[in-house]
Amino acid sequence: MKKLLTLLAFMLVAACASSQESPPPVRLAIIGLVHDHVTGFLPDLLSRRDVQLVGIVEPNQALAAKIARDFNLEANLFYPSLAALRAKHDVQAVAAFTSTFDHLSVVEMCAPLGIHVMMEKPLAVSLADAQKMAEAARQGDIQLVVNYETTWYRSTHGAYDAVHRQRAIGDLRKLVIRDGHSGPAPICSSYFLDWLTDPVLNGGGALMDFGCYGANLATWLMDGQRPDSVFAVTQQLQPDVYPKVDDEATIVLTYPRAQAIIQASWNWPYGRKDMDLYGETGALRLPDGKSMYLRKGNAAEIPLPAPAMPLPYADTLSYFGAVVRGEIQVTGLSSIEVNLIVAEILDAAKESARTGKRITLGADSGADIATPEAAP
């Protein structure tokens, strides 16, 4: 009997400890289903215990019904508006899968309610919208997270560490960043394609869709510097498929002692998110999200380890959940500070492509990008 009581006491203590160690799940709502990235986000979300899906706001009933079928979701999980959802559930955070144009309205709706927001890249269709979102977030005391696939690459953070902490290649001199695929038309849903190829709802074509990756990575790797100038060339290599927007873009950013070349395309023969970083004494090649190679002089390149990031910095939901719980602040690649510079670069790139002129930016105040994401 004594042993039984001891065992029961032990189990009770263990249960209490477990309860204390596991905070209640973050109550998250999805707003919008027109961004196809939601189909990759939902399976992870539905399998989590630290984040709970409390509802989905999507006024398009046909699209809502399709997602319900595809993911075996109950009909009562869907709502026509955030107000209708909040009448039934407390919402702490929102993941937006709307058009980029609608990011502003989502933030302006959520900020006064104290609801934190994560949106798919880029932050906004324009710098003006991005600044309004930053101000709304400040007034509402909420955090904004801009979600880029490349933020969660091991090689992304391995490169930052090699450049800034190990000084493996000396000061950066040239960054060449390539992103894109063979075009959205063959691979995206009609819901996604309708706004992705609209110059208002997406803000542009490949320049916005994939140029934002390079602008984000370059700003972060350059420790928050705004470039001195931006020059861009865009083309329509598939005008019959994408008559309203560019499908090919090259953006050149100049810094006082470095240059970044961003190649964004819907015309690559294969999908790619890779970059090459050249410094004073060596170079880094990052062909994918896990691999990294160092070359010094004429010697053969050697592989470098790109360790996995620790939680909560290893994936989107762990990161956003920790932000909502107040455990960490949004910094680095996901931050409003870096992404305001991204919006400025993209605005300047569009203007440069339109006029054929190099756009000179104002004085560089830099962004505060101190980032535990890069320093596990």
TORTOR-529686 format. One record per residue (C-alpha): residue in three letters; residue number from 0; y, x, z. Coordinates in Angstrom, 2 decimals, decimal comma. Layout:
REM TORTOR-529686
<site resn="ala" resi="NUM" py="Y" px="X" pz="Z"/>
...
REM end
This chain:
REM TORTOR-529686
<site resn="met" resi="0" py="0,00" px="0,00" pz="0,00"/>
<site resn="lys" resi="1" py="2,34" px="2,83" pz="0,92"/>
<site resn="lys" resi="2" py="1,65" px="4,51" pz="-2,41"/>
<site resn="leu" resi="3" py="2,34" px="1,24" pz="-4,24"/>
<site resn="leu" resi="4" py="5,67" px="0,79" pz="-2,44"/>
<site resn="thr" resi="5" py="6,60" px="4,39" pz="-3,23"/>
<site resn="leu" resi="6" py="5,75" px="3,84" pz="-6,90"/>
<site resn="leu" resi="7" py="7,78" px="0,63" pz="-7,02"/>
<site resn="ala" resi="8" py="10,74" px="2,38" pz="-5,38"/>
<site resn="phe" resi="9" py="10,50" px="5,20" pz="-7,90"/>
<site resn="met" resi="10" py="10,42" px="2,73" pz="-10,80"/>
<site resn="leu" resi="11" py="13,44" px="0,89" pz="-9,41"/>
<site resn="val" resi="12" py="15,43" px="4,12" pz="-9,09"/>
<site resn="ala" resi="13" py="14,43" px="5,14" pz="-12,61"/>
<site resn="ala" resi="14" py="15,45" px="1,75" pz="-14,00"/>
<site resn="cys" resi="15" py="18,82" px="1,94" pz="-12,25"/>
<site resn="ala" resi="16" py="19,39" px="5,46" pz="-13,53"/>
<site resn="ser" resi="17" py="18,45" px="4,38" pz="-17,03"/>
<site resn="ser" resi="18" py="20,85" px="1,44" pz="-16,79"/>
<site resn="gln" resi="19" py="23,65" px="3,75" pz="-15,68"/>
<site resn="glu" resi="20" py="22,94" px="6,21" pz="-18,48"/>
<site resn="ser" resi="21" py="22,93" px="3,55" pz="-21,21"/>
<site resn="pro" resi="22" py="26,26" px="1,73" pz="-21,55"/>
<site resn="pro" resi="23" py="26,23" px="-1,72" pz="-23,16"/>
<site resn="pro" resi="24" py="26,24" px="-1,60" pz="-26,96"/>
<site resn="val" resi="25" py="29,52" px="-1,61" pz="-28,83"/>
<site resn="arg" resi="26" py="30,12" px="-5,08" pz="-30,26"/>
<site resn="leu" resi="27" py="30,85" px="-4,50" pz="-33,93"/>
<site resn="ala" resi="28" py="31,77" px="-6,87" pz="-36,75"/>
<site resn="ile" resi="29" py="31,70" px="-6,19" pz="-40,47"/>
<site resn="ile" resi="30" py="34,64" px="-7,41" pz="-42,53"/>
<site resn="gly" resi="31" py="33,93" px="-7,63" pz="-46,24"/>
<site resn="leu" resi="32" py="30,78" px="-7,08" pz="-48,27"/>
<site resn="val" resi="33" py="32,30" px="-6,15" pz="-51,64"/>
<site resn="his" resi="34" py="31,85" px="-2,42" pz="-51,06"/>
<site resn="asp" resi="35" py="28,32" px="-1,39" pz="-51,97"/>
<site resn="his" resi="36" py="28,24" px="1,23" pz="-49,21"/>
<site resn="val" resi="37" py="27,52" px="-1,66" pz="-46,85"/>
<site resn="thr" resi="38" py="23,96" px="-1,77" pz="-48,18"/>
<site resn="gly" resi="39" py="23,36" px="1,72" pz="-46,79"/>
<site resn="phe" resi="40" py="25,26" px="1,00" pz="-43,58"/>
<site resn="leu" resi="41" py="23,41" px="-2,18" pz="-42,58"/>
<site resn="pro" resi="42" py="19,87" px="-0,78" pz="-42,18"/>
<site resn="asp" resi="43" py="21,12" px="1,92" pz="-39,82"/>
<site resn="leu" resi="44" py="23,27" px="-0,56" pz="-37,89"/>
<site resn="leu" resi="45" py="20,44" px="-3,08" pz="-37,49"/>
<site resn="ser" resi="46" py="18,13" px="-0,41" pz="-36,08"/>
<site resn="arg" resi="47" py="20,58" px="0,78" pz="-33,41"/>
<site resn="arg" resi="48" py="20,74" px="-0,04" pz="-29,72"/>
<site resn="asp" resi="49" py="24,11" px="1,59" pz="-29,01"/>
<site resn="val" resi="50" py="25,96" px="-0,61" pz="-31,53"/>
<site resn="gln" resi="51" py="25,35" px="-4,34" pz="-31,92"/>
<site resn="leu" resi="52" py="26,26" px="-6,36" pz="-35,01"/>
<site resn="val" resi="53" py="27,88" px="-9,56" pz="-33,74"/>
<site resn="gly" resi="54" py="28,98" px="-11,03" pz="-37,04"/>
<site resn="ile" resi="55" py="29,97" px="-10,56" pz="-40,67"/>
<site resn="val" resi="56" py="33,19" px="-11,91" pz="-42,16"/>
<site resn="glu" resi="57" py="32,82" px="-12,67" pz="-45,87"/>
<site resn="pro" resi="58" py="34,48" px="-15,70" pz="-47,46"/>
<site resn="asn" resi="59" py="32,47" px="-15,39" pz="-50,69"/>
<site resn="gln" resi="60" py="29,49" px="-17,59" pz="-49,88"/>
<site resn="ala" resi="61" py="27,39" px="-16,40" pz="-52,82"/>
<site resn="leu" resi="62" py="27,78" px="-12,77" pz="-51,77"/>
<site resn="ala" resi="63" py="27,14" px="-13,60" pz="-48,11"/>
<site resn="ala" resi="64" py="23,96" px="-15,46" pz="-49,08"/>
<site resn="lys" resi="65" py="22,78" px="-12,51" pz="-51,19"/>
<site resn="ile" resi="66" py="23,25" px="-10,04" pz="-48,33"/>
<site resn="ala" resi="67" py="21,54" px="-12,47" pz="-45,93"/>
<site resn="arg" resi="68" py="18,51" px="-12,62" pz="-48,26"/>
<site resn="asp" resi="69" py="18,43" px="-8,90" pz="-48,94"/>
<site resn="phe" resi="70" py="18,51" px="-7,95" pz="-45,26"/>
<site resn="asn" resi="71" py="16,77" px="-10,99" pz="-43,75"/>
<site resn="leu" resi="72" py="19,85" px="-11,98" pz="-41,72"/>
<site resn="glu" resi="73" py="20,36" px="-15,32" pz="-40,00"/>
<site resn="ala" resi="74" py="22,97" px="-17,64" pz="-41,54"/>
<site resn="asn" resi="75" py="24,78" px="-17,99" pz="-38,20"/>
<site resn="leu" resi="76" py="25,71" px="-14,30" pz="-38,38"/>
<site resn="phe" resi="77" py="28,23" px="-15,02" pz="-41,16"/>
<site resn="tyr" resi="78" py="31,78" px="-16,30" pz="-40,67"/>
<site resn="pro" resi="79" py="34,64" px="-17,20" pz="-43,02"/>
<site resn="ser" resi="80" py="37,24" px="-15,38" pz="-40,92"/>
<site resn="leu" resi="81" py="37,65" px="-12,98" pz="-38,02"/>
<site resn="ala" resi="82" py="39,24" px="-15,77" pz="-35,98"/>
<site resn="ala" resi="83" py="36,12" px="-17,92" pz="-36,42"/>
<site resn="leu" resi="84" py="33,90" px="-15,02" pz="-35,39"/>
<site resn="arg" resi="85" py="36,03" px="-14,21" pz="-32,32"/>
<site resn="ala" resi="86" py="35,80" px="-17,82" pz="-31,19"/>
<site resn="lys" resi="87" py="32,09" px="-17,14" pz="-30,62"/>
<site resn="his" resi="88" py="31,93" px="-13,40" pz="-29,83"/>
<site resn="asp" resi="89" py="33,97" px="-10,65" pz="-28,26"/>
<site resn="val" resi="90" py="34,61" px="-8,01" pz="-30,93"/>
<site resn="gln" resi="91" py="35,40" px="-4,42" pz="-29,96"/>
<site resn="ala" resi="92" py="35,27" px="-2,79" pz="-33,37"/>
<site resn="val" resi="93" py="35,28" px="-3,56" pz="-37,07"/>
<site resn="ala" resi="94" py="33,72" px="-1,76" pz="-40,03"/>
<site resn="ala" resi="95" py="35,61" px="-2,70" pz="-43,21"/>
<site resn="phe" resi="96" py="33,76" px="-2,91" pz="-46,50"/>
<site resn="thr" resi="97" py="36,61" px="-4,49" pz="-48,44"/>
<site resn="ser" resi="98" py="38,58" px="-3,18" pz="-51,39"/>
<site resn="thr" resi="99" py="40,79" px="-0,21" pz="-50,52"/>
<site resn="phe" resi="100" py="43,83" px="-2,44" pz="-51,08"/>
<site resn="asp" resi="101" py="42,64" px="-4,76" pz="-48,29"/>
<site resn="his" resi="102" py="42,37" px="-1,96" pz="-45,71"/>
<site resn="leu" resi="103" py="45,98" px="-2,56" pz="-44,71"/>
<site resn="ser" resi="104" py="45,46" px="-6,26" pz="-44,01"/>
<site resn="val" resi="105" py="42,33" px="-5,51" pz="-41,96"/>
<site resn="val" resi="106" py="44,17" px="-2,98" pz="-39,80"/>
<site resn="glu" resi="107" py="47,22" px="-5,23" pz="-39,37"/>
<site resn="met" resi="108" py="44,89" px="-8,07" pz="-38,33"/>
<site resn="cys" resi="109" py="42,82" px="-5,99" pz="-35,89"/>
<site resn="ala" resi="110" py="45,47" px="-3,75" pz="-34,30"/>
<site resn="pro" resi="111" py="47,27" px="-6,47" pz="-32,27"/>
<site resn="leu" resi="112" py="43,86" px="-7,57" pz="-30,98"/>
<site resn="gly" resi="113" py="42,96" px="-4,11" pz="-29,76"/>
<site resn="ile" resi="114" py="40,04" px="-3,89" pz="-32,21"/>
<site resn="his" resi="115" py="39,23" px="-0,38" pz="-33,50"/>
<site resn="val" resi="116" py="38,68" px="-0,05" pz="-37,25"/>
<site resn="met" resi="117" py="36,53" px="2,11" pz="-39,46"/>
<site resn="met" resi="118" py="36,92" px="1,90" pz="-43,23"/>
<site resn="glu" resi="119" py="35,27" px="3,56" pz="-46,20"/>
<site resn="lys" resi="120" py="37,23" px="6,32" pz="-47,89"/>
<site resn="pro" resi="121" py="40,03" px="6,59" pz="-48,89"/>
<site resn="leu" resi="122" py="42,32" px="5,31" pz="-46,17"/>
<site resn="ala" resi="123" py="44,71" px="3,46" pz="-48,48"/>
<site resn="val" resi="124" py="45,77" px="2,84" pz="-52,07"/>
<site resn="ser" resi="125" py="49,14" px="4,48" pz="-51,38"/>
<site resn="leu" resi="126" py="51,02" px="6,60" pz="-48,86"/>
<site resn="ala" resi="127" py="53,24" px="3,61" pz="-48,05"/>
<site resn="asp" resi="128" py="50,18" px="1,54" pz="-47,05"/>
<site resn="ala" resi="129" py="48,73" px="4,47" pz="-45,12"/>
<site resn="gln" resi="130" py="51,92" px="4,86" pz="-43,11"/>
<site resn="lys" resi="131" py="51,96" px="1,14" pz="-42,29"/>
<site resn="met" resi="132" py="48,37" px="1,39" pz="-41,09"/>
<site resn="ala" resi="133" py="49,17" px="4,40" pz="-38,91"/>
<site resn="glu" resi="134" py="52,09" px="2,55" pz="-37,33"/>
<site resn="ala" resi="135" py="50,03" px="-0,61" pz="-36,73"/>
<site resn="ala" resi="136" py="47,31" px="1,47" pz="-35,08"/>
<site resn="arg" resi="137" py="49,87" px="3,22" pz="-32,89"/>
<site resn="gln" resi="138" py="51,44" px="-0,03" pz="-31,77"/>
<site resn="gly" resi="139" py="48,06" px="-1,64" pz="-31,12"/>
<site resn="asp" resi="140" py="46,71" px="1,48" pz="-29,40"/>
<site resn="ile" resi="141" py="43,60" px="1,47" pz="-31,56"/>
<site resn="gln" resi="142" py="41,67" px="4,23" pz="-33,30"/>
<site resn="leu" resi="143" py="41,19" px="4,39" pz="-37,08"/>
<site resn="val" resi="144" py="38,18" px="6,17" pz="-38,57"/>
<site resn="val" resi="145" py="38,04" px="6,97" pz="-42,29"/>
<site resn="asn" resi="146" py="34,41" px="7,37" pz="-43,31"/>
<site resn="tyr" resi="147" py="33,52" px="9,99" pz="-45,95"/>
<site resn="glu" resi="148" py="29,92" px="10,84" pz="-46,74"/>
<site resn="thr" resi="149" py="30,78" px="14,55" pz="-46,74"/>
<site resn="thr" resi="150" py="31,99" px="14,36" pz="-43,12"/>
<site resn="trp" resi="151" py="28,37" px="14,20" pz="-41,99"/>
<site resn="tyr" resi="152" py="27,13" px="17,11" pz="-44,14"/>
<site resn="arg" resi="153" py="25,76" px="20,08" pz="-42,22"/>
<site resn="ser" resi="154" py="27,16" px="22,40" pz="-44,87"/>
<site resn="thr" resi="155" py="30,68" px="20,98" pz="-44,45"/>
<site resn="his" resi="156" py="30,83" px="22,04" pz="-40,82"/>
<site resn="gly" resi="157" py="28,87" px="25,22" pz="-41,44"/>
<site resn="ala" resi="158" py="31,50" px="26,24" pz="-43,97"/>
<site resn="tyr" resi="159" py="34,36" px="25,53" pz="-41,58"/>
<site resn="asp" resi="160" py="32,66" px="27,63" pz="-38,93"/>
<site resn="ala" resi="161" py="31,97" px="30,49" pz="-41,37"/>
<site resn="val" resi="162" py="35,58" px="30,49" pz="-42,59"/>
<site resn="his" resi="163" py="37,53" px="29,93" pz="-39,39"/>
<site resn="arg" resi="164" py="35,34" px="31,21" pz="-36,58"/>
<site resn="gln" resi="165" py="33,10" px="33,84" pz="-38,10"/>
<site resn="arg" resi="166" py="35,76" px="34,97" pz="-40,60"/>
<site resn="ala" resi="167" py="32,87" px="35,53" pz="-43,00"/>
<site resn="ile" resi="168" py="35,00" px="35,56" pz="-46,18"/>
<site resn="gly" resi="169" py="38,48" px="36,34" pz="-44,88"/>
<site resn="asp" resi="170" py="41,46" px="34,08" pz="-45,54"/>
<site resn="leu" resi="171" py="40,82" px="31,30" pz="-48,04"/>
<site resn="arg" resi="172" py="42,29" px="31,91" pz="-51,47"/>
<site resn="lys" resi="173" py="40,66" px="29,34" pz="-53,75"/>
<site resn="leu" resi="174" py="38,76" px="26,11" pz="-53,08"/>
<site resn="val" resi="175" py="36,89" px="24,38" pz="-55,91"/>
<site resn="ile" resi="176" py="35,64" px="20,93" pz="-54,89"/>
<site resn="arg" resi="177" py="33,61" px="18,69" pz="-57,22"/>
<site resn="asp" resi="178" py="32,68" px="15,07" pz="-56,59"/>
<site resn="gly" resi="179" py="31,44" px="12,18" pz="-58,64"/>
<site resn="his" resi="180" py="28,62" px="10,89" pz="-60,81"/>
<site resn="ser" resi="181" py="28,04" px="9,44" pz="-64,28"/>
<site resn="gly" resi="182" py="30,17" px="6,39" pz="-63,53"/>
<site resn="pro" resi="183" py="29,98" px="3,23" pz="-61,42"/>
<site resn="ala" resi="184" py="29,26" px="0,75" pz="-64,22"/>
<site resn="pro" resi="185" py="25,48" px="1,38" pz="-64,43"/>
<site resn="ile" resi="186" py="24,89" px="1,65" pz="-60,69"/>
<site resn="cys" resi="187" py="27,32" px="-0,62" pz="-58,82"/>
<site resn="ser" resi="188" py="27,19" px="-4,34" pz="-58,14"/>
<site resn="ser" resi="189" py="29,59" px="-6,61" pz="-60,00"/>
<site resn="tyr" resi="190" py="31,37" px="-7,32" pz="-56,70"/>
<site resn="phe" resi="191" py="32,05" px="-3,62" pz="-56,21"/>
<site resn="leu" resi="192" py="32,84" px="-2,88" pz="-59,84"/>
<site resn="asp" resi="193" py="35,40" px="-5,70" pz="-60,06"/>
<site resn="trp" resi="194" py="37,77" px="-4,00" pz="-57,64"/>
<site resn="leu" resi="195" py="36,70" px="-0,36" pz="-58,07"/>
<site resn="thr" resi="196" py="37,94" px="-0,44" pz="-61,67"/>
<site resn="asp" resi="197" py="41,16" px="-2,29" pz="-60,82"/>
<site resn="pro" resi="198" py="44,30" px="-0,10" pz="-60,64"/>
<site resn="val" resi="199" py="45,79" px="-2,24" pz="-57,85"/>
<site resn="leu" resi="200" py="42,75" px="-2,90" pz="-55,66"/>
<site resn="asn" resi="201" py="41,43" px="0,69" pz="-55,91"/>
<site resn="gly" resi="202" py="44,75" px="2,40" pz="-56,56"/>
<site resn="gly" resi="203" py="43,27" px="4,15" pz="-59,60"/>
<site resn="gly" resi="204" py="39,89" px="5,16" pz="-60,94"/>
<site resn="ala" resi="205" py="37,95" px="8,40" pz="-60,46"/>
<site resn="leu" resi="206" py="41,07" px="10,08" pz="-59,11"/>
<site resn="met" resi="207" py="41,04" px="7,76" pz="-56,10"/>
<site resn="asp" resi="208" py="37,29" px="7,19" pz="-55,83"/>
<site resn="phe" resi="209" py="36,31" px="10,86" pz="-55,83"/>
<site resn="gly" resi="210" py="39,57" px="12,81" pz="-55,70"/>
<site resn="cys" resi="211" py="39,98" px="11,66" pz="-52,11"/>
<site resn="tyr" resi="212" py="36,93" px="13,75" pz="-51,07"/>
<site resn="gly" resi="213" py="38,51" px="16,95" pz="-52,32"/>
<site resn="ala" resi="214" py="41,90" px="16,14" pz="-50,82"/>
<site resn="asn" resi="215" py="40,24" px="15,41" pz="-47,47"/>
<site resn="leu" resi="216" py="38,11" px="18,57" pz="-47,43"/>
<site resn="ala" resi="217" py="40,91" px="20,83" pz="-48,67"/>
<site resn="thr" resi="218" py="43,35" px="19,55" pz="-46,04"/>
<site resn="trp" resi="219" py="40,80" px="20,07" pz="-43,27"/>
<site resn="leu" resi="220" py="39,65" px="23,49" pz="-44,47"/>
<site resn="met" resi="221" py="43,30" px="24,57" pz="-44,80"/>
<site resn="asp" resi="222" py="43,81" px="23,58" pz="-41,15"/>
<site resn="gly" resi="223" py="46,06" px="20,63" pz="-41,83"/>
<site resn="gln" resi="224" py="48,51" px="22,23" pz="-44,23"/>
<site resn="arg" resi="225" py="50,20" px="19,99" pz="-46,75"/>
<site resn="pro" resi="226" py="50,20" px="21,64" pz="-50,16"/>
<site resn="asp" resi="227" py="53,46" px="22,92" pz="-51,61"/>
<site resn="ser" resi="228" py="52,77" px="21,17" pz="-54,92"/>
<site resn="val" resi="229" py="50,35" px="18,87" pz="-56,70"/>
<site resn="phe" resi="230" py="49,55" px="18,85" pz="-60,41"/>
<site resn="ala" resi="231" py="47,04" px="16,46" pz="-61,95"/>
<site resn="val" resi="232" py="45,57" px="15,54" pz="-65,30"/>
<site resn="thr" resi="233" py="43,64" px="12,30" pz="-65,84"/>
<site resn="gln" resi="234" py="41,79" px="10,95" pz="-68,87"/>
<site resn="gln" resi="235" py="39,82" px="7,94" pz="-70,04"/>
<site resn="leu" resi="236" py="36,71" px="9,41" pz="-71,60"/>
<site resn="gln" resi="237" py="35,02" px="5,98" pz="-71,48"/>
<site resn="pro" resi="238" py="37,90" px="3,65" pz="-72,35"/>
<site resn="asp" resi="239" py="35,58" px="0,86" pz="-73,48"/>
<site resn="val" resi="240" py="33,88" px="0,87" pz="-70,07"/>
<site resn="tyr" resi="241" py="36,91" px="1,56" pz="-67,86"/>
<site resn="pro" resi="242" py="39,93" px="0,29" pz="-69,83"/>
<site resn="lys" resi="243" py="42,28" px="-0,07" pz="-66,84"/>
<site resn="val" resi="244" py="41,76" px="3,17" pz="-64,89"/>
<site resn="asp" resi="245" py="41,09" px="6,88" pz="-65,31"/>
<site resn="asp" resi="246" py="37,50" px="8,09" pz="-65,28"/>
<site resn="glu" resi="247" py="38,27" px="11,83" pz="-65,30"/>
<site resn="ala" resi="248" py="40,69" px="13,68" pz="-63,02"/>
<site resn="thr" resi="249" py="41,53" px="17,26" pz="-62,12"/>
<site resn="ile" resi="250" py="43,99" px="17,94" pz="-59,30"/>
<site resn="val" resi="251" py="45,46" px="21,35" pz="-58,49"/>
<site resn="leu" resi="252" py="46,97" px="21,91" pz="-55,04"/>
<site resn="thr" resi="253" py="49,04" px="25,00" pz="-54,37"/>
<site resn="tyr" resi="254" py="49,58" px="26,49" pz="-50,91"/>
<site resn="pro" resi="255" py="51,65" px="29,55" pz="-50,01"/>
<site resn="arg" resi="256" py="48,62" px="31,84" pz="-50,27"/>
<site resn="ala" resi="257" py="45,84" px="29,64" pz="-51,66"/>
<site resn="gln" resi="258" py="44,93" px="27,11" pz="-54,33"/>
<site resn="ala" resi="259" py="42,57" px="24,15" pz="-54,37"/>
<site resn="ile" resi="260" py="41,07" px="22,64" pz="-57,52"/>
<site resn="ile" resi="261" py="39,68" px="19,14" pz="-57,14"/>
<site resn="gln" resi="262" py="37,41" px="17,89" pz="-59,91"/>
<site resn="ala" resi="263" py="36,78" px="14,14" pz="-59,68"/>
<site resn="ser" resi="264" py="34,75" px="12,47" pz="-62,39"/>
<site resn="trp" resi="265" py="32,83" px="9,43" pz="-63,49"/>
<site resn="asn" resi="266" py="31,45" px="11,58" pz="-66,31"/>
<site resn="trp" resi="267" py="29,21" px="14,12" pz="-64,61"/>
<site resn="pro" resi="268" py="25,68" px="14,04" pz="-66,06"/>
<site resn="tyr" resi="269" py="24,41" px="13,86" pz="-62,48"/>
<site resn="gly" resi="270" py="25,73" px="12,96" pz="-59,05"/>
<site resn="arg" resi="271" py="27,41" px="15,75" pz="-57,17"/>
<site resn="lys" resi="272" py="29,30" px="16,54" pz="-53,99"/>
<site resn="asp" resi="273" py="29,58" px="20,31" pz="-53,84"/>
<site resn="met" resi="274" py="32,16" px="23,05" pz="-53,44"/>
<site resn="asp" resi="275" py="32,81" px="26,77" pz="-53,72"/>
<site resn="leu" resi="276" py="35,12" px="28,56" pz="-51,31"/>
<site resn="tyr" resi="277" py="36,57" px="31,96" pz="-52,20"/>
<site resn="gly" resi="278" py="38,19" px="34,21" pz="-49,62"/>
<site resn="glu" resi="279" py="39,68" px="37,70" pz="-49,52"/>
<site resn="thr" resi="280" py="36,34" px="39,36" pz="-48,82"/>
<site resn="gly" resi="281" py="33,63" px="36,97" pz="-49,96"/>
<site resn="ala" resi="282" py="32,63" px="33,53" pz="-51,16"/>
<site resn="leu" resi="283" py="30,67" px="30,52" pz="-49,96"/>
<site resn="arg" resi="284" py="28,68" px="28,21" pz="-52,23"/>
<site resn="leu" resi="285" py="27,78" px="24,75" pz="-50,92"/>
<site resn="pro" resi="286" py="25,54" px="23,01" pz="-53,49"/>
<site resn="asp" resi="287" py="24,68" px="20,05" pz="-51,26"/>
<site resn="gly" resi="288" py="24,92" px="18,66" pz="-47,76"/>
<site resn="lys" resi="289" py="22,41" px="21,03" pz="-46,15"/>
<site resn="ser" resi="290" py="22,65" px="24,34" pz="-48,00"/>
<site resn="met" resi="291" py="25,14" px="27,17" pz="-47,80"/>
<site resn="tyr" resi="292" py="25,16" px="30,61" pz="-49,45"/>
<site resn="leu" resi="293" py="27,31" px="33,67" pz="-48,78"/>
<site resn="arg" resi="294" py="28,18" px="36,33" pz="-51,32"/>
<site resn="lys" resi="295" py="29,96" px="39,58" pz="-50,61"/>
<site resn="gly" resi="296" py="31,20" px="41,66" pz="-53,56"/>
<site resn="asn" resi="297" py="28,53" px="42,32" pz="-56,19"/>
<site resn="ala" resi="298" py="25,65" px="41,86" pz="-53,75"/>
<site resn="ala" resi="299" py="23,23" px="38,99" pz="-54,20"/>
<site resn="glu" resi="300" py="24,12" px="35,85" pz="-52,29"/>
<site resn="ile" resi="301" py="22,26" px="35,13" pz="-49,09"/>
<site resn="pro" resi="302" py="21,52" px="31,77" pz="-47,44"/>
<site resn="leu" resi="303" py="23,38" px="30,93" pz="-44,25"/>
<site resn="pro" resi="304" py="22,15" px="28,46" pz="-41,63"/>
<site resn="ala" resi="305" py="23,91" px="25,10" pz="-41,49"/>
<site resn="pro" resi="306" py="22,77" px="23,64" pz="-38,16"/>
<site resn="ala" resi="307" py="22,77" px="19,92" pz="-37,53"/>
<site resn="met" resi="308" py="25,78" px="18,62" pz="-35,63"/>
<site resn="pro" resi="309" py="25,18" px="17,39" pz="-32,07"/>
<site resn="leu" resi="310" py="25,64" px="13,77" pz="-31,09"/>
<site resn="pro" resi="311" py="27,96" px="11,95" pz="-31,33"/>
<site resn="tyr" resi="312" py="29,22" px="14,03" pz="-34,29"/>
<site resn="ala" resi="313" py="26,04" px="13,81" pz="-36,36"/>
<site resn="asp" resi="314" py="26,44" px="10,42" pz="-38,02"/>
<site resn="thr" resi="315" py="28,87" px="7,59" pz="-38,68"/>
<site resn="leu" resi="316" py="27,72" px="5,06" pz="-36,10"/>
<site resn="ser" resi="317" py="27,23" px="7,53" pz="-33,26"/>
<site resn="tyr" resi="318" py="30,73" px="8,84" pz="-33,88"/>
<site resn="phe" resi="319" py="32,41" px="5,44" pz="-34,18"/>
<site resn="gly" resi="320" py="30,56" px="4,14" pz="-31,12"/>
<site resn="ala" resi="321" py="31,76" px="7,09" pz="-29,04"/>
<site resn="val" resi="322" py="35,32" px="6,51" pz="-30,28"/>
<site resn="val" resi="323" py="35,23" px="2,83" pz="-29,29"/>
<site resn="arg" resi="324" py="33,81" px="3,66" pz="-25,85"/>
<site resn="gly" resi="325" py="36,69" px="6,09" pz="-25,33"/>
<site resn="glu" resi="326" py="34,41" px="9,11" pz="-25,07"/>
<site resn="ile" resi="327" py="36,12" px="11,01" pz="-27,91"/>
<site resn="gln" resi="328" py="39,29" px="10,84" pz="-29,97"/>
<site resn="val" resi="329" py="39,30" px="10,68" pz="-33,76"/>
<site resn="thr" resi="330" py="40,09" px="14,14" pz="-35,11"/>
<site resn="gly" resi="331" py="39,50" px="16,24" pz="-38,19"/>
<site resn="leu" resi="332" py="38,10" px="14,78" pz="-41,40"/>
<site resn="ser" resi="333" py="38,09" px="11,18" pz="-40,13"/>
<site resn="ser" resi="334" py="41,55" px="11,23" pz="-38,57"/>
<site resn="ile" resi="335" py="44,70" px="9,38" pz="-39,53"/>
<site resn="glu" resi="336" py="46,61" px="12,69" pz="-39,47"/>
<site resn="val" resi="337" py="44,46" px="14,33" pz="-42,14"/>
<site resn="asn" resi="338" py="44,19" px="11,14" pz="-44,17"/>
<site resn="leu" resi="339" py="47,94" px="10,59" pz="-44,28"/>
<site resn="ile" resi="340" py="48,10" px="13,94" pz="-46,07"/>
<site resn="val" resi="341" py="45,25" px="12,80" pz="-48,33"/>
<site resn="ala" resi="342" py="47,28" px="9,69" pz="-49,23"/>
<site resn="glu" resi="343" py="50,31" px="11,85" pz="-49,96"/>
<site resn="ile" resi="344" py="48,25" px="14,13" pz="-52,22"/>
<site resn="leu" resi="345" py="46,75" px="11,18" pz="-54,12"/>
<site resn="asp" resi="346" py="50,18" px="9,56" pz="-54,59"/>
<site resn="ala" resi="347" py="51,56" px="12,83" pz="-55,93"/>
<site resn="ala" resi="348" py="48,52" px="13,31" pz="-58,18"/>
<site resn="lys" resi="349" py="48,99" px="9,87" pz="-59,75"/>
<site resn="glu" resi="350" py="52,68" px="10,57" pz="-60,31"/>
<site resn="ser" resi="351" py="51,91" px="13,98" pz="-61,79"/>
<site resn="ala" resi="352" py="49,32" px="12,52" pz="-64,15"/>
<site resn="arg" resi="353" py="51,79" px="9,81" pz="-65,19"/>
<site resn="thr" resi="354" py="54,71" px="12,17" pz="-65,86"/>
<site resn="gly" resi="355" py="52,89" px="15,35" pz="-66,85"/>
<site resn="lys" resi="356" py="54,92" px="17,24" pz="-64,25"/>
<site resn="arg" resi="357" py="54,04" px="19,21" pz="-61,14"/>
<site resn="ile" resi="358" py="55,10" px="17,34" pz="-58,00"/>
<site resn="thr" resi="359" py="56,66" px="19,41" pz="-55,24"/>
<site resn="leu" resi="360" py="56,16" px="18,14" pz="-51,72"/>
<site resn="gly" resi="361" py="58,60" px="18,46" pz="-48,85"/>
<site resn="ala" resi="362" py="58,53" px="20,80" pz="-45,87"/>
<site resn="asp" resi="363" py="55,05" px="21,32" pz="-44,42"/>
<site resn="ser" resi="364" py="54,81" px="20,11" pz="-40,87"/>
<site resn="gly" resi="365" py="50,99" px="20,30" pz="-40,90"/>
<site resn="ala" resi="366" py="48,51" px="17,96" pz="-39,29"/>
<site resn="asp" resi="367" py="47,04" px="18,21" pz="-35,81"/>
<site resn="ile" resi="368" py="43,39" px="18,50" pz="-36,78"/>
<site resn="ala" resi="369" py="41,87" px="20,19" pz="-33,75"/>
<site resn="thr" resi="370" py="38,33" px="19,08" pz="-34,24"/>
<site resn="pro" resi="371" py="35,26" px="19,06" pz="-32,01"/>
<site resn="glu" resi="372" py="33,46" px="17,88" pz="-35,17"/>
<site resn="ala" resi="373" py="33,58" px="21,49" pz="-36,35"/>
<site resn="ala" resi="374" py="32,82" px="23,09" pz="-33,02"/>
<site resn="pro" resi="375" py="29,56" px="21,86" pz="-31,51"/>
REM end
